[in-house]
Amino acid sequence: MTDPYMPLEKEIQYTRKALEIIDKYIITKSNLILRDLDLLTSKKSKMRCTNYVHDP
């Protein structure tokens, strides 16, 4: 990994666009999201986080 806020980020804004997408929604059918649930919910005050777990 590298610093997402390199000088080129001012022009290309990839980090900002990625954060906007994450803020809007994360859709997955994978249970792996449960691994990161603590990180997602810790940011809940700044972004919407809804978790649905289907266990057949």
PyMOL Python script that loads the backbone (N, CA, C, O; Angstrom):
from pymol import cmd

cmd.read_pdbstr("""\
ATOM      1  N   MET A   1       0.839  -1.173   0.000  1.00  0.00           N
ATOM      2  CA  MET A   1       0.000   0.000   0.000  1.00  0.00           C
ATOM      3  C   MET A   1       0.884   1.236   0.000  1.00  0.00           C
ATOM      4  O   MET A   1       2.062   1.196   0.356  1.00  0.00           O
ATOM      5  N   THR A   2       0.284   2.303  -0.402  1.00  0.00           N
ATOM      6  CA  THR A   2       0.993   3.573  -0.464  1.00  0.00           C
ATOM      7  C   THR A   2       0.077   4.674   0.061  1.00  0.00           C
ATOM      8  O   THR A   2      -1.105   4.438   0.312  1.00  0.00           O
ATOM      9  N   ASP A   3       0.603   5.825   0.220  1.00  0.00           N
ATOM     10  CA  ASP A   3      -0.183   6.971   0.668  1.00  0.00           C
ATOM     11  C   ASP A   3      -1.204   7.328  -0.410  1.00  0.00           C
ATOM     12  O   ASP A   3      -0.812   7.631  -1.537  1.00  0.00           O
ATOM     13  N   PRO A   4      -2.499   7.302  -0.099  1.00  0.00           N
ATOM     14  CA  PRO A   4      -3.505   7.608  -1.120  1.00  0.00           C
ATOM     15  C   PRO A   4      -3.592   9.092  -1.464  1.00  0.00           C
ATOM     16  O   PRO A   4      -4.283   9.475  -2.408  1.00  0.00           O
ATOM     17  N   TYR A   5      -2.893   9.921  -0.698  1.00  0.00           N
ATOM     18  CA  TYR A   5      -2.965  11.362  -0.937  1.00  0.00           C
ATOM     19  C   TYR A   5      -1.646  11.905  -1.485  1.00  0.00           C
ATOM     20  O   TYR A   5      -1.090  12.872  -0.965  1.00  0.00           O
ATOM     21  N   MET A   6      -1.167  11.267  -2.533  1.00  0.00           N
ATOM     22  CA  MET A   6       0.030  11.761  -3.213  1.00  0.00           C
ATOM     23  C   MET A   6      -0.343  13.026  -3.987  1.00  0.00           C
ATOM     24  O   MET A   6      -1.527  13.280  -4.207  1.00  0.00           O
ATOM     25  N   PRO A   7       0.642  13.820  -4.404  1.00  0.00           N
ATOM     26  CA  PRO A   7       0.341  15.071  -5.123  1.00  0.00           C
ATOM     27  C   PRO A   7      -0.566  14.880  -6.343  1.00  0.00           C
ATOM     28  O   PRO A   7      -1.384  15.751  -6.638  1.00  0.00           O
ATOM     29  N   LEU A   8      -0.438  13.771  -7.047  1.00  0.00           N
ATOM     30  CA  LEU A   8      -1.267  13.516  -8.225  1.00  0.00           C
ATOM     31  C   LEU A   8      -2.753  13.405  -7.866  1.00  0.00           C
ATOM     32  O   LEU A   8      -3.617  13.621  -8.716  1.00  0.00           O
ATOM     33  N   GLU A   9      -3.043  13.070  -6.614  1.00  0.00           N
ATOM     34  CA  GLU A   9      -4.440  12.942  -6.176  1.00  0.00           C
ATOM     35  C   GLU A   9      -5.213  14.247  -6.363  1.00  0.00           C
ATOM     36  O   GLU A   9      -6.429  14.211  -6.553  1.00  0.00           O
ATOM     37  N   LYS A  10      -4.549  15.379  -6.314  1.00  0.00           N
ATOM     38  CA  LYS A  10      -5.229  16.662  -6.539  1.00  0.00           C
ATOM     39  C   LYS A  10      -5.906  16.689  -7.896  1.00  0.00           C
ATOM     40  O   LYS A  10      -6.976  17.278  -8.053  1.00  0.00           O
ATOM     41  N   GLU A  11      -5.282  16.049  -8.878  1.00  0.00           N
ATOM     42  CA  GLU A  11      -5.817  16.056 -10.240  1.00  0.00           C
ATOM     43  C   GLU A  11      -6.777  14.901 -10.505  1.00  0.00           C
ATOM     44  O   GLU A  11      -7.869  15.106 -11.035  1.00  0.00           O
ATOM     45  N   ILE A  12      -6.373  13.694 -10.137  1.00  0.00           N
ATOM     46  CA  ILE A  12      -7.164  12.523 -10.525  1.00  0.00           C
ATOM     47  C   ILE A  12      -8.301  12.199  -9.561  1.00  0.00           C
ATOM     48  O   ILE A  12      -9.306  11.621  -9.974  1.00  0.00           O
ATOM     49  N   GLN A  13      -8.165  12.553  -8.306  1.00  0.00           N
ATOM     50  CA  GLN A  13      -9.205  12.390  -7.281  1.00  0.00           C
ATOM     51  C   GLN A  13      -9.715  10.957  -7.157  1.00  0.00           C
ATOM     52  O   GLN A  13     -10.891  10.748  -6.859  1.00  0.00           O
ATOM     53  N   TYR A  14      -8.854   9.968  -7.381  1.00  0.00           N
ATOM     54  CA  TYR A  14      -9.263   8.560  -7.250  1.00  0.00           C
ATOM     55  C   TYR A  14      -9.648   8.213  -5.815  1.00  0.00           C
ATOM     56  O   TYR A  14     -10.629   7.506  -5.584  1.00  0.00           O
ATOM     57  N   THR A  15      -8.881   8.705  -4.862  1.00  0.00           N
ATOM     58  CA  THR A  15      -9.178   8.401  -3.460  1.00  0.00           C
ATOM     59  C   THR A  15     -10.531   8.964  -3.075  1.00  0.00           C
ATOM     60  O   THR A  15     -11.330   8.284  -2.433  1.00  0.00           O
ATOM     61  N   ARG A  16     -10.789  10.187  -3.459  1.00  0.00           N
ATOM     62  CA  ARG A  16     -12.079  10.805  -3.133  1.00  0.00           C
ATOM     63  C   ARG A  16     -13.238  10.044  -3.781  1.00  0.00           C
ATOM     64  O   ARG A  16     -14.267   9.813  -3.147  1.00  0.00           O
ATOM     65  N   LYS A  17     -13.066   9.660  -5.034  1.00  0.00           N
ATOM     66  CA  LYS A  17     -14.116   8.920  -5.737  1.00  0.00           C
ATOM     67  C   LYS A  17     -14.360   7.563  -5.078  1.00  0.00           C
ATOM     68  O   LYS A  17     -15.505   7.131  -4.946  1.00  0.00           O
ATOM     69  N   ALA A  18     -13.294   6.899  -4.669  1.00  0.00           N
ATOM     70  CA  ALA A  18     -13.433   5.606  -3.994  1.00  0.00           C
ATOM     71  C   ALA A  18     -14.172   5.773  -2.668  1.00  0.00           C
ATOM     72  O   ALA A  18     -15.039   4.964  -2.337  1.00  0.00           O
ATOM     73  N   LEU A  19     -13.842   6.803  -1.915  1.00  0.00           N
ATOM     74  CA  LEU A  19     -14.513   7.051  -0.640  1.00  0.00           C
ATOM     75  C   LEU A  19     -15.987   7.401  -0.847  1.00  0.00           C
ATOM     76  O   LEU A  19     -16.828   7.021  -0.032  1.00  0.00           O
ATOM     77  N   GLU A  20     -16.307   8.111  -1.908  1.00  0.00           N
ATOM     78  CA  GLU A  20     -17.705   8.431  -2.202  1.00  0.00           C
ATOM     79  C   GLU A  20     -18.500   7.155  -2.501  1.00  0.00           C
ATOM     80  O   GLU A  20     -19.643   7.017  -2.066  1.00  0.00           O
ATOM     81  N   ILE A  21     -17.901   6.242  -3.232  1.00  0.00           N
ATOM     82  CA  ILE A  21     -18.562   4.970  -3.550  1.00  0.00           C
ATOM     83  C   ILE A  21     -18.760   4.149  -2.281  1.00  0.00           C
ATOM     84  O   ILE A  21     -19.838   3.599  -2.054  1.00  0.00           O
ATOM     85  N   ILE A  22     -17.731   4.068  -1.466  1.00  0.00           N
ATOM     86  CA  ILE A  22     -17.834   3.324  -0.208  1.00  0.00           C
ATOM     87  C   ILE A  22     -18.900   3.946   0.684  1.00  0.00           C
ATOM     88  O   ILE A  22     -19.675   3.238   1.327  1.00  0.00           O
ATOM     89  N   ASP A  23     -18.932   5.282   0.719  1.00  0.00           N
ATOM     90  CA  ASP A  23     -19.918   5.975   1.543  1.00  0.00           C
ATOM     91  C   ASP A  23     -21.335   5.704   1.065  1.00  0.00           C
ATOM     92  O   ASP A  23     -22.262   5.628   1.871  1.00  0.00           O
ATOM     93  N   LYS A  24     -21.504   5.558  -0.235  1.00  0.00           N
ATOM     94  CA  LYS A  24     -22.837   5.338  -0.795  1.00  0.00           C
ATOM     95  C   LYS A  24     -23.335   3.920  -0.528  1.00  0.00           C
ATOM     96  O   LYS A  24     -24.466   3.726  -0.084  1.00  0.00           O
ATOM     97  N   TYR A  25     -22.498   2.951  -0.796  1.00  0.00           N
ATOM     98  CA  TYR A  25     -22.930   1.567  -0.572  1.00  0.00           C
ATOM     99  C   TYR A  25     -21.788   0.574  -0.727  1.00  0.00           C
ATOM    100  O   TYR A  25     -20.842   0.778  -1.488  1.00  0.00           O
ATOM    101  N   ILE A  26     -21.918  -0.480   0.011  1.00  0.00           N
ATOM    102  CA  ILE A  26     -21.085  -1.666  -0.168  1.00  0.00           C
ATOM    103  C   ILE A  26     -22.069  -2.818  -0.309  1.00  0.00           C
ATOM    104  O   ILE A  26     -22.864  -3.075   0.595  1.00  0.00           O
ATOM    105  N   ILE A  27     -22.017  -3.499  -1.424  1.00  0.00           N
ATOM    106  CA  ILE A  27     -22.908  -4.630  -1.658  1.00  0.00           C
ATOM    107  C   ILE A  27     -22.046  -5.873  -1.817  1.00  0.00           C
ATOM    108  O   ILE A  27     -21.149  -5.917  -2.659  1.00  0.00           O
ATOM    109  N   THR A  28     -22.322  -6.866  -1.012  1.00  0.00           N
ATOM    110  CA  THR A  28     -21.579  -8.113  -1.112  1.00  0.00           C
ATOM    111  C   THR A  28     -22.435  -9.269  -0.609  1.00  0.00           C
ATOM    112  O   THR A  28     -23.305  -9.088   0.243  1.00  0.00           O
ATOM    113  N   LYS A  29     -22.182 -10.434  -1.135  1.00  0.00           N
ATOM    114  CA  LYS A  29     -22.818 -11.656  -0.644  1.00  0.00           C
ATOM    115  C   LYS A  29     -21.831 -12.458   0.193  1.00  0.00           C
ATOM    116  O   LYS A  29     -22.161 -13.530   0.699  1.00  0.00           O
ATOM    117  N   SER A  30     -20.630 -11.937   0.333  1.00  0.00           N
ATOM    118  CA  SER A  30     -19.582 -12.655   1.039  1.00  0.00           C
ATOM    119  C   SER A  30     -19.671 -12.454   2.552  1.00  0.00           C
ATOM    120  O   SER A  30     -19.937 -11.349   3.024  1.00  0.00           O
ATOM    121  N   ASN A  31     -19.449 -13.514   3.294  1.00  0.00           N
ATOM    122  CA  ASN A  31     -19.389 -13.409   4.748  1.00  0.00           C
ATOM    123  C   ASN A  31     -18.108 -12.722   5.217  1.00  0.00           C
ATOM    124  O   ASN A  31     -17.974 -12.389   6.394  1.00  0.00           O
ATOM    125  N   LEU A  32     -17.171 -12.513   4.299  1.00  0.00           N
ATOM    126  CA  LEU A  32     -15.920 -11.857   4.678  1.00  0.00           C
ATOM    127  C   LEU A  32     -16.133 -10.439   5.193  1.00  0.00           C
ATOM    128  O   LEU A  32     -15.279  -9.900   5.896  1.00  0.00           O
ATOM    129  N   ILE A  33     -17.256  -9.838   4.850  1.00  0.00           N
ATOM    130  CA  ILE A  33     -17.534  -8.488   5.346  1.00  0.00           C
ATOM    131  C   ILE A  33     -17.608  -8.483   6.868  1.00  0.00           C
ATOM    132  O   ILE A  33     -17.344  -7.461   7.501  1.00  0.00           O
ATOM    133  N   LEU A  34     -17.964  -9.612   7.450  1.00  0.00           N
ATOM    134  CA  LEU A  34     -18.035  -9.708   8.911  1.00  0.00           C
ATOM    135  C   LEU A  34     -16.663  -9.479   9.541  1.00  0.00           C
ATOM    136  O   LEU A  34     -16.570  -8.987  10.666  1.00  0.00           O
ATOM    137  N   ARG A  35     -15.610  -9.831   8.829  1.00  0.00           N
ATOM    138  CA  ARG A  35     -14.246  -9.603   9.315  1.00  0.00           C
ATOM    139  C   ARG A  35     -14.002  -8.121   9.542  1.00  0.00           C
ATOM    140  O   ARG A  35     -13.295  -7.748  10.478  1.00  0.00           O
ATOM    141  N   ASP A  36     -14.576  -7.271   8.700  1.00  0.00           N
ATOM    142  CA  ASP A  36     -14.321  -5.836   8.750  1.00  0.00           C
ATOM    143  C   ASP A  36     -15.447  -5.054   9.415  1.00  0.00           C
ATOM    144  O   ASP A  36     -15.466  -3.824   9.374  1.00  0.00           O
ATOM    145  N   LEU A  37     -16.373  -5.764  10.019  1.00  0.00           N
ATOM    146  CA  LEU A  37     -17.537  -5.126  10.616  1.00  0.00           C
ATOM    147  C   LEU A  37     -17.148  -4.082  11.665  1.00  0.00           C
ATOM    148  O   LEU A  37     -17.788  -3.035  11.763  1.00  0.00           O
ATOM    149  N   ASP A  38     -16.115  -4.358  12.442  1.00  0.00           N
ATOM    150  CA  ASP A  38     -15.698  -3.392  13.454  1.00  0.00           C
ATOM    151  C   ASP A  38     -15.235  -2.084  12.818  1.00  0.00           C
ATOM    152  O   ASP A  38     -15.502  -1.008  13.354  1.00  0.00           O
ATOM    153  N   LEU A  39     -14.551  -2.163  11.691  1.00  0.00           N
ATOM    154  CA  LEU A  39     -14.111  -0.951  11.006  1.00  0.00           C
ATOM    155  C   LEU A  39     -15.282  -0.202  10.388  1.00  0.00           C
ATOM    156  O   LEU A  39     -15.346   1.026  10.447  1.00  0.00           O
ATOM    157  N   LEU A  40     -16.195  -0.941   9.801  1.00  0.00           N
ATOM    158  CA  LEU A  40     -17.349  -0.306   9.161  1.00  0.00           C
ATOM    159  C   LEU A  40     -18.239   0.379  10.186  1.00  0.00           C
ATOM    160  O   LEU A  40     -18.711   1.491   9.952  1.00  0.00           O
ATOM    161  N   THR A  41     -18.469  -0.264  11.306  1.00  0.00           N
ATOM    162  CA  THR A  41     -19.351   0.330  12.310  1.00  0.00           C
ATOM    163  C   THR A  41     -18.664   1.439  13.086  1.00  0.00           C
ATOM    164  O   THR A  41     -19.344   2.310  13.628  1.00  0.00           O
ATOM    165  N   SER A  42     -17.342   1.437  13.160  1.00  0.00           N
ATOM    166  CA  SER A  42     -16.650   2.522  13.857  1.00  0.00           C
ATOM    167  C   SER A  42     -16.778   3.833  13.087  1.00  0.00           C
ATOM    168  O   SER A  42     -16.639   4.909  13.670  1.00  0.00           O
ATOM    169  N   LYS A  43     -17.035   3.755  11.814  1.00  0.00           N
ATOM    170  CA  LYS A  43     -17.213   4.936  10.969  1.00  0.00           C
ATOM    171  C   LYS A  43     -18.688   5.278  10.791  1.00  0.00           C
ATOM    172  O   LYS A  43     -19.034   6.168  10.013  1.00  0.00           O
ATOM    173  N   LYS A  44     -19.546   4.582  11.502  1.00  0.00           N
ATOM    174  CA  LYS A  44     -20.980   4.735  11.297  1.00  0.00           C
ATOM    175  C   LYS A  44     -21.465   6.170  11.508  1.00  0.00           C
ATOM    176  O   LYS A  44     -22.419   6.598  10.858  1.00  0.00           O
ATOM    177  N   SER A  45     -20.836   6.899  12.386  1.00  0.00           N
ATOM    178  CA  SER A  45     -21.284   8.271  12.612  1.00  0.00           C
ATOM    179  C   SER A  45     -21.011   9.154  11.399  1.00  0.00           C
ATOM    180  O   SER A  45     -21.637  10.202  11.241  1.00  0.00           O
ATOM    181  N   LYS A  46     -20.079   8.737  10.542  1.00  0.00           N
ATOM    182  CA  LYS A  46     -19.733   9.537   9.375  1.00  0.00           C
ATOM    183  C   LYS A  46     -20.295   8.954   8.088  1.00  0.00           C
ATOM    184  O   LYS A  46     -20.403   9.658   7.084  1.00  0.00           O
ATOM    185  N   MET A  47     -20.653   7.672   8.107  1.00  0.00           N
ATOM    186  CA  MET A  47     -21.201   7.057   6.906  1.00  0.00           C
ATOM    187  C   MET A  47     -22.250   6.023   7.289  1.00  0.00           C
ATOM    188  O   MET A  47     -22.211   5.447   8.376  1.00  0.00           O
ATOM    189  N   ARG A  48     -23.168   5.806   6.392  1.00  0.00           N
ATOM    190  CA  ARG A  48     -24.249   4.861   6.627  1.00  0.00           C
ATOM    191  C   ARG A  48     -23.705   3.439   6.483  1.00  0.00           C
ATOM    192  O   ARG A  48     -22.993   3.130   5.527  1.00  0.00           O
ATOM    193  N   CYS A  49     -24.047   2.588   7.436  1.00  0.00           N
ATOM    194  CA  CYS A  49     -23.594   1.198   7.391  1.00  0.00           C
ATOM    195  C   CYS A  49     -24.759   0.309   7.791  1.00  0.00           C
ATOM    196  O   CYS A  49     -25.214   0.350   8.935  1.00  0.00           O
ATOM    197  N   THR A  50     -25.235  -0.483   6.867  1.00  0.00           N
ATOM    198  CA  THR A  50     -26.305  -1.426   7.138  1.00  0.00           C
ATOM    199  C   THR A  50     -25.792  -2.812   6.819  1.00  0.00           C
ATOM    200  O   THR A  50     -25.226  -3.043   5.751  1.00  0.00           O
ATOM    201  N   ASN A  51     -25.987  -3.725   7.737  1.00  0.00           N
ATOM    202  CA  ASN A  51     -25.472  -5.079   7.556  1.00  0.00           C
ATOM    203  C   ASN A  51     -26.624  -6.065   7.526  1.00  0.00           C
ATOM    204  O   ASN A  51     -27.458  -6.095   8.431  1.00  0.00           O
ATOM    205  N   TYR A  52     -26.657  -6.861   6.488  1.00  0.00           N
ATOM    206  CA  TYR A  52     -27.630  -7.938   6.383  1.00  0.00           C
ATOM    207  C   TYR A  52     -26.860  -9.233   6.259  1.00  0.00           C
ATOM    208  O   TYR A  52     -26.019  -9.379   5.372  1.00  0.00           O
ATOM    209  N   VAL A  53     -27.141 -10.168   7.139  1.00  0.00           N
ATOM    210  CA  VAL A  53     -26.469 -11.463   7.073  1.00  0.00           C
ATOM    211  C   VAL A  53     -27.535 -12.517   6.868  1.00  0.00           C
ATOM    212  O   VAL A  53     -28.463 -12.646   7.667  1.00  0.00           O
ATOM    213  N   HIS A  54     -27.396 -13.257   5.804  1.00  0.00           N
ATOM    214  CA  HIS A  54     -28.326 -14.349   5.502  1.00  0.00           C
ATOM    215  C   HIS A  54     -27.584 -15.650   5.729  1.00  0.00           C
ATOM    216  O   HIS A  54     -26.576 -15.913   5.074  1.00  0.00           O
ATOM    217  N   ASP A  55     -28.072 -16.465   6.652  1.00  0.00           N
ATOM    218  CA  ASP A  55     -27.433 -17.725   6.970  1.00  0.00           C
ATOM    219  C   ASP A  55     -28.451 -18.848   6.747  1.00  0.00           C
ATOM    220  O   ASP A  55     -29.247 -19.150   7.637  1.00  0.00           O
ATOM    221  N   PRO A  56     -28.427 -19.466   5.560  1.00  0.00           N
ATOM    222  CA  PRO A  56     -29.426 -20.490   5.254  1.00  0.00           C
ATOM    223  C   PRO A  56     -29.287 -21.743   6.103  1.00  0.00           C
ATOM    224  O   PRO A  56     -30.065 -22.684   5.947  1.00  0.00           O
TER     225      PRO A  56
END
""", "prot")
cmd.dss("prot")
cmd.show_as("cartoon", "prot")
cmd.util.cbc("prot")
cmd.orient("prot")
